[in-house]
């Protein structure tokens, strides 16, 4: 699909930072319905993404965040990513164990 713009990713993260969405994502593996909600909310911002694109982007961001985070934890600060602080605000509170459990 087409690349996500910075604004699109920001909007996705803003929706993802909604406590309600987070709780739903943490509590489930079959999350198509949640990403359909996310896609519908993006639509309101004028962003046209389907649920699959949203889920893929979510997974990629989460994966990138985790690899940067673990690099930092092991004392290497060479790795960084664009939305690290925003994602840290969302993901930083949940333990890695929890994060890996809801990964698949």
N, CA, C and O atoms as a GROMACS GRO file, in nm:
protein
  416
    1UNK      N    1   0.082  -0.121   0.000
    1UNK     CA    2   0.000   0.000   0.000
    1UNK      C    3   0.085   0.125   0.000
    1UNK      O    4   0.208   0.117   0.006
    2UNK      N    5   0.021   0.241  -0.007
    2UNK     CA    6   0.099   0.364  -0.008
    2UNK      C    7   0.155   0.395   0.130
    2UNK      O    8   0.100   0.356   0.232
    3UNK      N    9   0.265   0.467   0.128
    3UNK     CA   10   0.333   0.500   0.253
    3UNK      C   11   0.245   0.583   0.345
    3UNK      O   12   0.164   0.664   0.300
    4UNK      N   13   0.262   0.561   0.473
    4UNK     CA   14   0.193   0.641   0.573
    4UNK      C   15   0.266   0.774   0.587
    4UNK      O   16   0.388   0.777   0.600
    5UNK      N   17   0.192   0.884   0.586
    5UNK     CA   18   0.253   1.014   0.610
    5UNK      C   19   0.268   1.033   0.761
    5UNK      O   20   0.208   0.962   0.841
    6UNK      N   21   0.350   1.131   0.798
    6UNK     CA   22   0.368   1.162   0.940
    6UNK      C   23   0.234   1.193   1.006
    6UNK      O   24   0.207   1.146   1.116
    7UNK      N   25   0.150   1.270   0.937
    7UNK     CA   26   0.018   1.304   0.992
    7UNK      C   27  -0.069   1.181   1.013
    7UNK      O   28  -0.142   1.171   1.111
    8UNK      N   29  -0.062   1.088   0.918
    8UNK     CA   30  -0.141   0.966   0.930
    8UNK      C   31  -0.096   0.883   1.050
    8UNK      O   32  -0.178   0.830   1.126
    9UNK      N   33   0.036   0.872   1.066
    9UNK     CA   34   0.088   0.796   1.179
    9UNK      C   35   0.051   0.864   1.311
    9UNK      O   36   0.012   0.798   1.408
   10UNK      N   37   0.062   0.997   1.312
   10UNK     CA   38   0.023   1.073   1.433
   10UNK      C   39  -0.123   1.046   1.469
   10UNK      O   40  -0.156   1.023   1.585
   11UNK      N   41  -0.208   1.047   1.370
   11UNK     CA   42  -0.350   1.024   1.393
   11UNK      C   43  -0.372   0.882   1.445
   11UNK      O   44  -0.451   0.860   1.537
   12UNK      N   45  -0.302   0.786   1.385
   12UNK     CA   46  -0.312   0.648   1.430
   12UNK      C   47  -0.270   0.636   1.576
   12UNK      O   48  -0.337   0.571   1.656
   13UNK      N   49  -0.158   0.699   1.610
   13UNK     CA   50  -0.108   0.694   1.748
   13UNK      C   51  -0.204   0.763   1.843
   13UNK      O   52  -0.224   0.718   1.956
   14UNK      N   53  -0.265   0.872   1.797
   14UNK     CA   54  -0.360   0.944   1.882
   14UNK      C   55  -0.479   0.855   1.916
   14UNK      O   56  -0.526   0.852   2.030
   15UNK      N   57  -0.528   0.782   1.817
   15UNK     CA   58  -0.640   0.691   1.839
   15UNK      C   59  -0.596   0.576   1.930
   15UNK      O   60  -0.668   0.535   2.021
   16UNK      N   61  -0.478   0.525   1.902
   16UNK     CA   62  -0.422   0.413   1.978
   16UNK      C   63  -0.401   0.452   2.124
   16UNK      O   64  -0.409   0.367   2.213
   17UNK      N   65  -0.374   0.580   2.149
   17UNK     CA   66  -0.349   0.622   2.287
   17UNK      C   67  -0.478   0.633   2.368
   17UNK      O   68  -0.474   0.655   2.489
   18UNK      N   69  -0.592   0.619   2.302
   18UNK     CA   70  -0.720   0.614   2.370
   18UNK      C   71  -0.724   0.492   2.462
   18UNK      O   72  -0.705   0.378   2.418
   19UNK      N   73  -0.747   0.516   2.591
   19UNK     CA   74  -0.744   0.408   2.691
   19UNK      C   75  -0.837   0.292   2.653
   19UNK      O   76  -0.804   0.175   2.671
   20UNK      N   77  -0.951   0.327   2.600
   20UNK     CA   78  -1.049   0.229   2.560
   20UNK      C   79  -0.993   0.134   2.453
   20UNK      O   80  -1.006   0.012   2.462
   21UNK      N   81  -0.930   0.193   2.351
   21UNK     CA   82  -0.869   0.115   2.244
   21UNK      C   83  -0.756   0.028   2.300
   21UNK      O   84  -0.744  -0.089   2.265
   22UNK      N   85  -0.673   0.087   2.386
   22UNK     CA   86  -0.561   0.013   2.444
   22UNK      C   87  -0.609  -0.110   2.520
   22UNK      O   88  -0.553  -0.219   2.507
   23UNK      N   89  -0.714  -0.091   2.600
   23UNK     CA   90  -0.766  -0.203   2.678
   23UNK      C   91  -0.815  -0.314   2.586
   23UNK      O   92  -0.791  -0.432   2.612
   24UNK      N   93  -0.883  -0.274   2.480
   24UNK     CA   94  -0.932  -0.375   2.386
   24UNK      C   95  -0.817  -0.448   2.318
   24UNK      O   96  -0.822  -0.570   2.300
   25UNK      N   97  -0.713  -0.373   2.282
   25UNK     CA   98  -0.598  -0.435   2.215
   25UNK      C   99  -0.521  -0.526   2.310
   25UNK      O  100  -0.470  -0.631   2.268
   26UNK      N  101  -0.512  -0.488   2.435
   26UNK     CA  102  -0.439  -0.570   2.531
   26UNK      C  103  -0.513  -0.698   2.561
   26UNK      O  104  -0.452  -0.801   2.592
   27UNK      N  105  -0.646  -0.694   2.552
   27UNK     CA  106  -0.724  -0.808   2.596
   27UNK      C  107  -0.758  -0.907   2.488
   27UNK      O  108  -0.832  -1.002   2.514
   28UNK      N  109  -0.705  -0.889   2.366
   28UNK     CA  110  -0.750  -0.977   2.260
   28UNK      C  111  -0.644  -1.006   2.157
   28UNK      O  112  -0.548  -0.929   2.141
   29UNK      N  113  -0.661  -1.116   2.087
   29UNK     CA  114  -0.571  -1.151   1.977
   29UNK      C  115  -0.645  -1.130   1.845
   29UNK      O  116  -0.588  -1.078   1.749
   30UNK      N  117  -0.770  -1.170   1.842
   30UNK     CA  118  -0.849  -1.147   1.721
   30UNK      C  119  -0.902  -1.005   1.725
   30UNK      O  120  -1.006  -0.976   1.785
   31UNK      N  121  -0.829  -0.916   1.660
   31UNK     CA  122  -0.858  -0.776   1.682
   31UNK      C  123  -0.907  -0.702   1.558
   31UNK      O  124  -0.898  -0.580   1.550
   32UNK      N  125  -0.959  -0.776   1.461
   32UNK     CA  126  -1.009  -0.713   1.339
   32UNK      C  127  -1.111  -0.604   1.371
   32UNK      O  128  -1.105  -0.494   1.315
   33UNK      N  129  -1.205  -0.634   1.460
   33UNK     CA  130  -1.310  -0.537   1.491
   33UNK      C  131  -1.254  -0.407   1.547
   33UNK      O  132  -1.302  -0.298   1.516
   34UNK      N  133  -1.152  -0.421   1.631
   34UNK     CA  134  -1.091  -0.301   1.690
   34UNK      C  135  -1.028  -0.216   1.581
   34UNK      O  136  -1.043  -0.094   1.580
   35UNK      N  137  -0.957  -0.282   1.489
   35UNK     CA  138  -0.892  -0.205   1.383
   35UNK      C  139  -0.992  -0.149   1.283
   35UNK      O  140  -0.964  -0.050   1.215
   36UNK      N  141  -1.109  -0.212   1.274
   36UNK     CA  142  -1.216  -0.151   1.194
   36UNK      C  143  -1.261  -0.021   1.259
   36UNK      O  144  -1.289   0.078   1.190
   37UNK      N  145  -1.269  -0.021   1.392
   37UNK     CA  146  -1.301   0.104   1.464
   37UNK      C  147  -1.194   0.209   1.441
   37UNK      O  148  -1.224   0.326   1.415
   38UNK      N  149  -1.068   0.166   1.450
   38UNK     CA  150  -0.956   0.258   1.431
   38UNK      C  151  -0.964   0.318   1.290
   38UNK      O  152  -0.948   0.439   1.274
   39UNK      N  153  -0.987   0.234   1.191
   39UNK     CA  154  -0.996   0.282   1.052
   39UNK      C  155  -1.111   0.381   1.036
   39UNK      O  156  -1.098   0.481   0.966
   40UNK      N  157  -1.223   0.353   1.104
   40UNK     CA  158  -1.338   0.442   1.096
   40UNK      C  159  -1.305   0.577   1.159
   40UNK      O  160  -1.349   0.682   1.110
   41UNK      N  161  -1.229   0.575   1.267
   41UNK     CA  162  -1.191   0.701   1.331
   41UNK      C  163  -1.090   0.779   1.247
   41UNK      O  164  -1.093   0.902   1.243
   42UNK      N  165  -1.002   0.706   1.180
   42UNK     CA  166  -0.908   0.774   1.088
   42UNK      C  167  -0.984   0.843   0.975
   42UNK      O  168  -0.948   0.952   0.931
   43UNK      N  169  -1.090   0.776   0.930
   43UNK     CA  170  -1.174   0.831   0.823
   43UNK      C  171  -1.226   0.970   0.861
   43UNK      O  172  -1.235   1.060   0.778
   44UNK      N  173  -1.261   0.985   0.988
   44UNK     CA  174  -1.310   1.114   1.036
   44UNK      C  175  -1.205   1.223   1.024
   44UNK      O  176  -1.237   1.341   1.011
   45UNK      N  177  -1.076   1.183   1.029
   45UNK     CA  178  -0.967   1.278   1.007
   45UNK      C  179  -0.937   1.294   0.858
   45UNK      O  180  -0.843   1.365   0.820
   46UNK      N  181  -1.017   1.228   0.774
   46UNK     CA  182  -0.994   1.235   0.631
   46UNK      C  183  -0.883   1.142   0.584
   46UNK      O  184  -0.825   1.162   0.478
   47UNK      N  185  -0.854   1.041   0.665
   47UNK     CA  186  -0.747   0.946   0.631
   47UNK      C  187  -0.810   0.814   0.590
   47UNK      O  188  -0.883   0.751   0.666
   48UNK      N  189  -0.778   0.772   0.467
   48UNK     CA  190  -0.843   0.656   0.411
   48UNK      C  191  -0.754   0.533   0.421
   48UNK      O  192  -0.671   0.507   0.333
   49UNK      N  193  -0.770   0.458   0.527
   49UNK     CA  194  -0.694   0.335   0.549
   49UNK      C  195  -0.790   0.225   0.588
   49UNK      O  196  -0.884   0.248   0.664
   50UNK      N  197  -0.767   0.103   0.537
   50UNK     CA  198  -0.854  -0.005   0.583
   50UNK      C  199  -0.796  -0.069   0.709
   50UNK      O  200  -0.685  -0.037   0.750
   51UNK      N  201  -0.873  -0.158   0.770
   51UNK     CA  202  -0.834  -0.213   0.899
   51UNK      C  203  -0.703  -0.291   0.891
   51UNK      O  204  -0.625  -0.293   0.986
   52UNK      N  205  -0.680  -0.356   0.775
   52UNK     CA  206  -0.557  -0.433   0.760
   52UNK      C  207  -0.435  -0.343   0.760
   52UNK      O  208  -0.333  -0.374   0.822
   53UNK      N  209  -0.446  -0.231   0.691
   53UNK     CA  210  -0.335  -0.135   0.689
   53UNK      C  211  -0.308  -0.082   0.830
   53UNK      O  212  -0.193  -0.067   0.871
   54UNK      N  213  -0.416  -0.054   0.902
   54UNK     CA  214  -0.403  -0.004   1.039
   54UNK      C  215  -0.335  -0.107   1.128
   54UNK      O  216  -0.247  -0.074   1.208
   55UNK      N  217  -0.376  -0.233   1.114
   55UNK     CA  218  -0.319  -0.337   1.198
   55UNK      C  219  -0.172  -0.358   1.165
   55UNK      O  220  -0.089  -0.374   1.254
   56UNK      N  221  -0.140  -0.359   1.036
   56UNK     CA  222   0.000  -0.377   0.994
   56UNK      C  223   0.086  -0.264   1.047
   56UNK      O  224   0.195  -0.287   1.099
   57UNK      N  225   0.037  -0.140   1.034
   57UNK     CA  226   0.114  -0.025   1.081
   57UNK      C  227   0.132  -0.032   1.232
   57UNK      O  228   0.240  -0.003   1.284
   58UNK      N  229   0.026  -0.070   1.301
   58UNK     CA  230   0.031  -0.085   1.447
   58UNK      C  231   0.138  -0.186   1.487
   58UNK      O  232   0.220  -0.161   1.575
   59UNK      N  233   0.135  -0.302   1.419
   59UNK     CA  234   0.232  -0.407   1.450
   59UNK      C  235   0.375  -0.360   1.422
   59UNK      O  236   0.466  -0.385   1.500
   60UNK      N  237   0.393  -0.293   1.309
   60UNK     CA  238   0.527  -0.246   1.272
   60UNK      C  239   0.579  -0.143   1.371
   60UNK      O  240   0.695  -0.149   1.412
   61UNK      N  241   0.493  -0.050   1.410
   61UNK     CA  242   0.533   0.052   1.507
   61UNK      C  243   0.570  -0.014   1.640
   61UNK      O  244   0.670   0.021   1.703
   62UNK      N  245   0.487  -0.108   1.680
   62UNK     CA  246   0.509  -0.175   1.808
   62UNK      C  247   0.641  -0.252   1.804
   62UNK      O  248   0.718  -0.249   1.900
   63UNK      N  249   0.666  -0.320   1.694
   63UNK     CA  250   0.788  -0.396   1.678
   63UNK      C  251   0.911  -0.304   1.680
   63UNK      O  252   1.010  -0.331   1.747
   64UNK      N  253   0.902  -0.194   1.605
   64UNK     CA  254   1.013  -0.100   1.599
   64UNK      C  255   1.038  -0.039   1.736
   64UNK      O  256   1.152  -0.024   1.780
   65UNK      N  257   0.929  -0.004   1.804
   65UNK     CA  258   0.941   0.053   1.938
   65UNK      C  259   1.014  -0.045   2.030
   65UNK      O  260   1.106  -0.007   2.103
   66UNK      N  261   0.972  -0.173   2.026
   66UNK     CA  262   1.031  -0.273   2.114
   66UNK      C  263   1.180  -0.291   2.088
   66UNK      O  264   1.258  -0.306   2.182
   67UNK      N  265   1.220  -0.289   1.959
   67UNK     CA  266   1.362  -0.310   1.931
   67UNK      C  267   1.444  -0.189   1.974
   67UNK      O  268   1.557  -0.205   2.020
   68UNK      N  269   1.390  -0.068   1.958
   68UNK     CA  270   1.459   0.052   2.006
   68UNK      C  271   1.468   0.049   2.158
   68UNK      O  272   1.573   0.079   2.216
   69UNK      N  273   1.356   0.014   2.222
   69UNK     CA  274   1.350   0.009   2.367
   69UNK      C  275   1.452  -0.090   2.423
   69UNK      O  276   1.524  -0.059   2.518
   70UNK      N  277   1.459  -0.209   2.365
   70UNK     CA  278   1.551  -0.308   2.420
   70UNK      C  279   1.696  -0.269   2.391
   70UNK      O  280   1.786  -0.301   2.469
   71UNK      N  281   1.720  -0.202   2.279
   71UNK     CA  282   1.854  -0.150   2.252
   71UNK      C  283   1.893  -0.048   2.358
   71UNK      O  284   2.006  -0.048   2.407
   72UNK      N  285   1.798   0.038   2.391
   72UNK     CA  286   1.824   0.139   2.495
   72UNK      C  287   1.846   0.073   2.631
   72UNK      O  288   1.935   0.113   2.706
   73UNK      N  289   1.767  -0.027   2.660
   73UNK     CA  290   1.779  -0.097   2.788
   73UNK      C  291   1.916  -0.164   2.802
   73UNK      O  292   1.969  -0.176   2.912
   74UNK      N  293   1.971  -0.206   2.688
   74UNK     CA  294   2.102  -0.271   2.694
   74UNK      C  295   2.215  -0.169   2.679
   74UNK      O  296   2.331  -0.206   2.660
   75UNK      N  297   2.180  -0.042   2.688
   75UNK     CA  298   2.282   0.061   2.694
   75UNK      C  299   2.324   0.119   2.559
   75UNK      O  300   2.415   0.202   2.553
   76UNK      N  301   2.260   0.076   2.452
   76UNK     CA  302   2.292   0.132   2.322
   76UNK      C  303   2.190   0.238   2.286
   76UNK      O  304   2.070   0.211   2.283
   77UNK      N  305   2.237   0.358   2.258
   77UNK     CA  306   2.141   0.464   2.225
   77UNK      C  307   2.147   0.496   2.076
   77UNK      O  308   2.093   0.597   2.032
   78UNK      N  309   2.213   0.409   2.000
   78UNK     CA  310   2.230   0.438   1.857
   78UNK      C  311   2.098   0.420   1.782
   78UNK      O  312   2.074   0.485   1.680
   79UNK      N  313   2.012   0.331   1.832
   79UNK     CA  314   1.884   0.308   1.766
   79UNK      C  315   1.783   0.413   1.810
   79UNK      O  316   1.773   0.446   1.929
   80UNK      N  317   1.709   0.466   1.715
   80UNK     CA  318   1.600   0.555   1.752
   80UNK      C  319   1.493   0.548   1.645
   80UNK      O  320   1.515   0.492   1.537
   81UNK      N  321   1.378   0.604   1.674
   81UNK     CA  322   1.270   0.606   1.576
   81UNK      C  323   1.191   0.734   1.594
   81UNK      O  324   1.200   0.802   1.696
   82UNK      N  325   1.113   0.765   1.491
   82UNK     CA  326   1.046   0.894   1.487
   82UNK      C  327   0.946   0.914   1.601
   82UNK      O  328   0.946   1.020   1.664
   83UNK      N  329   0.863   0.816   1.627
   83UNK     CA  330   0.753   0.838   1.720
   83UNK      C  331   0.777   0.773   1.855
   83UNK      O  332   0.683   0.738   1.927
   84UNK      N  333   0.907   0.757   1.890
   84UNK     CA  334   0.939   0.681   2.011
   84UNK      C  335   0.870   0.736   2.136
   84UNK      O  336   0.812   0.660   2.213
   85UNK      N  337   0.876   0.869   2.156
   85UNK     CA  338   0.818   0.926   2.278
   85UNK      C  339   0.668   0.905   2.286
   85UNK      O  340   0.615   0.874   2.393
   86UNK      N  341   0.601   0.923   2.174
   86UNK     CA  342   0.456   0.902   2.171
   86UNK      C  343   0.424   0.757   2.206
   86UNK      O  344   0.332   0.728   2.282
   87UNK      N  345   0.501   0.665   2.147
   87UNK     CA  346   0.476   0.524   2.171
   87UNK      C  347   0.515   0.484   2.312
   87UNK      O  348   0.451   0.399   2.374
   88UNK      N  349   0.621   0.546   2.363
   88UNK     CA  350   0.664   0.515   2.498
   88UNK      C  351   0.555   0.553   2.598
   88UNK      O  352   0.536   0.486   2.700
   89UNK      N  353   0.485   0.661   2.568
   89UNK     CA  354   0.376   0.705   2.655
   89UNK      C  355   0.265   0.600   2.660
   89UNK      O  356   0.199   0.583   2.762
   90UNK      N  357   0.247   0.529   2.549
   90UNK     CA  358   0.142   0.427   2.542
   90UNK      C  359   0.195   0.292   2.591
   90UNK      O  360   0.131   0.225   2.673
   91UNK      N  361   0.311   0.253   2.541
   91UNK     CA  362   0.361   0.117   2.563
   91UNK      C  363   0.456   0.105   2.681
   91UNK      O  364   0.480  -0.004   2.731
   92UNK      N  365   0.510   0.217   2.725
   92UNK     CA  366   0.611   0.214   2.830
   92UNK      C  367   0.560   0.157   2.960
   92UNK      O  368   0.638   0.103   3.039
   93UNK      N  369   0.429   0.169   2.984
   93UNK     CA  370   0.375   0.125   3.113
   93UNK      C  371   0.351  -0.025   3.118
   93UNK      O  372   0.349  -0.084   3.226
   94UNK      N  373   0.332  -0.088   3.002
   94UNK     CA  374   0.302  -0.230   3.008
   94UNK      C  375   0.431  -0.310   3.003
   94UNK      O  376   0.524  -0.276   2.929
   95UNK      N  377   0.437  -0.415   3.080
   95UNK     CA  378   0.559  -0.493   3.090
   95UNK      C  379   0.586  -0.564   2.958
   95UNK      O  380   0.494  -0.588   2.881
   96UNK      N  381   0.711  -0.596   2.933
   96UNK     CA  382   0.748  -0.665   2.809
   96UNK      C  383   0.677  -0.800   2.797
   96UNK      O  384   0.639  -0.842   2.688
   97UNK      N  385   0.660  -0.866   2.911
   97UNK     CA  386   0.592  -0.996   2.912
   97UNK      C  387   0.452  -0.982   2.855
   97UNK      O  388   0.409  -1.060   2.770
   98UNK      N  389   0.381  -0.880   2.903
   98UNK     CA  390   0.246  -0.852   2.856
   98UNK      C  391   0.248  -0.820   2.707
   98UNK      O  392   0.165  -0.869   2.631
   99UNK      N  393   0.344  -0.738   2.667
   99UNK     CA  394   0.353  -0.694   2.529
   99UNK      C  395   0.375  -0.812   2.434
   99UNK      O  396   0.315  -0.818   2.327
  100UNK      N  397   0.461  -0.906   2.475
  100UNK     CA  398   0.489  -1.015   2.384
  100UNK      C  399   0.373  -1.115   2.380
  100UNK      O  400   0.354  -1.185   2.281
  101UNK      N  401   0.297  -1.119   2.488
  101UNK     CA  402   0.182  -1.210   2.491
  101UNK      C  403   0.076  -1.168   2.390
  101UNK      O  404   0.012  -1.252   2.326
  102UNK      N  405   0.057  -1.036   2.377
  102UNK     CA  406  -0.050  -0.988   2.287
  102UNK      C  407   0.004  -0.960   2.148
  102UNK      O  408  -0.054  -0.881   2.073
  103UNK      N  409   0.115  -1.025   2.112
  103UNK     CA  410   0.184  -0.989   1.989
  103UNK      C  411   0.129  -1.055   1.865
  103UNK      O  412   0.130  -0.996   1.757
  104UNK      N  413   0.080  -1.181   1.878
  104UNK     CA  414   0.045  -1.254   1.757
  104UNK      C  415  -0.091  -1.217   1.702
  104UNK      O  416  -0.133  -1.272   1.600
   0.00000   0.00000   0.00000
